[in-house]
Amino acid sequence: MNYSDPAQLEVDRTSGALRGSPSNYQKKLGDLAGIYRDQAAFEAQLAYRRDEVVYAVQDYRPSFGPNELIFGTTWMAPGRIGDEFFMTRGHIHARADRPEIYHGQSGRGVMLMESPDGEIRTIEISADVVCYVPPFWIHRSINVGDEDLVMAFTYPVDAGQDYEVIARSNGMRTLITTDGRGGWQTTPNPDWQPRTTSQIEAIHQSGARS
């Protein structure tokens, strides 16, 4: 039997750097077209901030075999587009029955979660707060503070990501927006389209694959 090698990784709680990670990617503002509702505000900032990094992810994958876990970090800059905060694209796992755990390292964020039939949950994340995203929940990370947001995460290596699940419904059912007093609030997304019965069934069935 071939055994995976044990590994030691170091998380920089301020920068999100994952020492020992061979993998990383960045998302610049120019990569995030379509995720903010205020398109005019997005285009205005894009004119001079296109190459600004909004968030970066580093991860460690022991192997692509079964029963392994991916471990990584997400770093996200503070900022807003219109009244929405900087956020990740968001996703549901391609194998939707796979969960994910996030561990706040620094900064102030919100995990916005949506079930296939549109139920919404939010969890505030700060240093040393652990957020559990159960199977079948769409999730998106949002930086609602004035400082960098850093989180560590782990999920099954075979989970995969479906990044289009949000776009197919014209965004998530709820927006996270500024309350004008230094905090955040939930705001209904008037463009949101409920998923059809067949779309919901397809999500449930994705978790039943061998």
C-alpha positions as semicolon CSV with decimal commas, in nm:
position;residue;x (nm);y (nm);z (nm)
1;M;0,000;0,000;0,000
2;N;0,122;0,352;-0,080
3;Y;0,078;0,596;0,207
4;S;0,054;0,974;0,172
5;D;0,339;1,165;0,332
6;P;0,264;1,360;0,650
7;A;0,313;1,733;0,603
8;Q;0,383;2,042;0,812
9;L;0,245;2,377;0,694
10;E;0,274;2,720;0,853
11;V;-0,002;2,980;0,827
12;D;0,087;3,349;0,844
13;R;-0,219;3,488;1,020
14;T;-0,166;3,836;0,877
15;S;-0,078;3,775;0,513
16;G;-0,246;3,437;0,463
17;A;0,079;3,294;0,329
18;L;0,086;2,915;0,358
19;R;0,448;2,811;0,387
20;G;0,499;2,470;0,233
21;S;0,213;2,505;-0,015
22;P;0,297;2,430;-0,380
23;S;-0,026;2,580;-0,515
24;N;-0,169;2,931;-0,525
25;Y;-0,388;3,152;-0,741
26;Q;-0,510;3,509;-0,736
27;K;-0,831;3,678;-0,844
28;K;-0,793;4,035;-0,963
29;L;-1,080;4,280;-0,990
30;G;-1,081;4,227;-1,366
31;D;-1,152;3,856;-1,311
32;L;-1,471;3,922;-1,114
33;A;-1,709;4,060;-1,375
34;G;-2,070;3,968;-1,307
35;I;-2,057;3,901;-0,933
36;Y;-2,152;4,254;-0,820
37;R;-2,503;4,384;-0,874
38;D;-2,399;4,747;-0,934
39;Q;-2,241;4,706;-1,277
40;A;-2,183;5,079;-1,322
41;A;-1,985;5,097;-0,996
42;F;-1,785;4,791;-1,100
43;E;-1,699;4,939;-1,440
44;A;-1,597;5,269;-1,281
45;Q;-1,349;5,096;-1,050
46;L;-1,235;4,858;-1,320
47;A;-1,102;5,152;-1,520
48;Y;-0,818;5,206;-1,272
49;R;-0,813;4,894;-1,049
50;R;-0,839;4,611;-1,305
51;D;-0,513;4,446;-1,195
52;E;-0,566;4,490;-0,822
53;V;-0,574;4,155;-0,637
54;V;-0,904;4,113;-0,451
55;Y;-0,830;3,771;-0,303
56;A;-0,570;3,496;-0,318
57;V;-0,584;3,125;-0,231
58;Q;-0,304;2,887;-0,142
59;D;-0,362;2,519;-0,079
60;Y;-0,195;2,188;-0,011
61;R;-0,328;1,866;-0,169
62;P;-0,160;1,547;-0,043
63;S;-0,286;1,353;-0,346
64;F;-0,593;1,320;-0,562
65;G;-0,684;0,982;-0,412
66;P;-0,995;0,917;-0,202
67;N;-1,015;1,001;0,169
68;E;-0,772;1,293;0,151
69;L;-0,828;1,650;0,267
70;I;-0,724;1,974;0,099
71;F;-0,593;2,238;0,341
72;G;-0,541;2,600;0,247
73;T;-0,576;2,970;0,317
74;T;-0,774;3,256;0,167
75;W;-0,655;3,617;0,188
76;M;-0,898;3,894;0,087
77;A;-0,845;4,270;0,065
78;P;-1,096;4,516;0,212
79;G;-1,303;4,717;-0,030
80;R;-1,647;4,776;-0,179
81;I;-1,819;4,791;-0,515
82;G;-2,117;5,017;-0,467
83;D;-2,271;4,909;-0,137
84;E;-2,140;4,549;-0,161
85;F;-1,815;4,440;0,000
86;F;-1,528;4,259;-0,172
87;M;-1,613;3,890;-0,193
88;T;-1,517;3,562;-0,354
89;R;-1,698;3,421;-0,656
90;G;-1,859;3,163;-0,429
91;H;-1,945;2,803;-0,515
92;I;-2,113;2,481;-0,423
93;H;-1,906;2,166;-0,427
94;A;-1,936;1,969;-0,750
95;R;-1,998;1,672;-0,522
96;A;-2,247;1,868;-0,320
97;D;-2,253;1,636;-0,019
98;R;-1,895;1,738;0,074
99;P;-1,866;1,986;0,364
100;E;-1,603;2,251;0,432
101;I;-1,452;2,408;0,745
102;Y;-1,319;2,764;0,768
103;H;-1,106;2,895;1,055
104;G;-1,071;3,271;1,094
105;Q;-0,713;3,393;1,132
106;S;-0,748;3,772;1,118
107;G;-0,984;4,042;0,995
108;R;-1,363;4,043;0,990
109;G;-1,574;3,853;0,742
110;V;-1,908;3,691;0,674
111;M;-1,975;3,348;0,529
112;L;-2,293;3,378;0,321
113;M;-2,462;3,041;0,266
114;E;-2,760;2,944;0,054
115;S;-2,936;2,609;0,030
116;P;-3,044;2,483;-0,315
117;D;-3,403;2,589;-0,242
118;G;-3,301;2,938;-0,128
119;E;-3,269;2,927;0,250
120;I;-3,005;3,177;0,368
121;R;-2,765;3,158;0,663
122;T;-2,482;3,392;0,763
123;I;-2,193;3,337;1,004
124;E;-1,954;3,612;1,111
125;I;-1,589;3,510;1,097
126;S;-1,304;3,668;1,291
127;A;-0,982;3,544;1,448
128;D;-1,023;3,197;1,605
129;V;-1,385;3,158;1,488
130;V;-1,458;2,827;1,314
131;C;-1,733;2,814;1,050
132;Y;-1,874;2,480;0,939
133;V;-2,034;2,477;0,593
134;P;-2,249;2,162;0,578
135;P;-2,303;1,951;0,266
136;F;-2,527;2,095;-0,007
137;W;-2,479;2,462;0,087
138;I;-2,362;2,723;-0,166
139;H;-2,112;2,952;0,010
140;R;-1,933;3,279;-0,048
141;S;-1,675;3,460;0,169
142;I;-1,708;3,837;0,217
143;N;-1,469;4,085;0,381
144;V;-1,689;4,324;0,582
145;G;-1,401;4,489;0,769
146;D;-1,144;4,758;0,702
147;E;-0,849;4,517;0,717
148;D;-0,737;4,210;0,526
149;L;-0,944;3,899;0,594
150;V;-0,748;3,574;0,637
151;M;-0,907;3,232;0,678
152;A;-0,780;2,875;0,676
153;F;-0,999;2,607;0,519
154;T;-1,019;2,234;0,464
155;Y;-1,246;2,011;0,255
156;P;-1,239;1,664;0,091
157;V;-1,003;1,642;-0,206
158;D;-1,274;1,499;-0,434
159;A;-1,527;1,778;-0,361
160;G;-1,458;1,997;-0,664
161;Q;-1,629;2,332;-0,721
162;D;-1,924;2,452;-0,925
163;Y;-1,873;2,828;-0,964
164;E;-2,166;2,878;-1,203
165;V;-2,440;2,778;-0,959
166;I;-2,466;3,140;-0,840
167;A;-2,462;3,294;-1,188
168;R;-2,743;3,063;-1,300
169;S;-2,970;3,222;-1,038
170;N;-2,856;3,581;-1,106
171;G;-2,660;3,593;-0,782
172;M;-2,733;3,473;-0,432
173;R;-3,074;3,535;-0,283
174;T;-2,930;3,778;-0,029
175;L;-2,666;4,049;-0,069
176;I;-2,430;4,155;0,208
177;T;-2,419;4,535;0,200
178;T;-2,288;4,817;0,415
179;D;-2,529;4,951;0,675
180;G;-2,370;5,297;0,650
181;R;-2,248;5,283;1,011
182;G;-1,938;5,068;0,972
183;G;-2,126;4,742;0,983
184;W;-2,306;4,511;0,742
185;Q;-2,661;4,405;0,670
186;T;-2,848;4,156;0,457
187;T;-3,038;4,295;0,158
188;P;-3,270;4,093;-0,069
189;N;-3,140;4,048;-0,423
190;P;-3,429;4,151;-0,652
191;D;-3,263;3,977;-0,950
192;W;-3,243;3,634;-0,783
193;Q;-3,414;3,349;-0,968
194;P;-3,526;3,040;-0,770
195;R;-3,387;2,708;-0,889
196;T;-3,622;2,471;-1,062
197;T;-3,712;2,134;-0,916
198;S;-3,486;1,964;-1,170
199;Q;-3,193;2,193;-1,082
200;I;-3,235;2,115;-0,711
201;E;-3,257;1,743;-0,782
202;A;-2,937;1,761;-0,990
203;I;-2,754;1,918;-0,695
204;H;-2,878;1,644;-0,462
205;Q;-2,783;1,373;-0,709
206;S;-2,430;1,513;-0,749
207;G;-2,359;1,396;-0,396
208;A;-2,462;1,040;-0,475
209;R;-2,188;0,974;-0,731
210;S;-1,944;0,699;-0,648
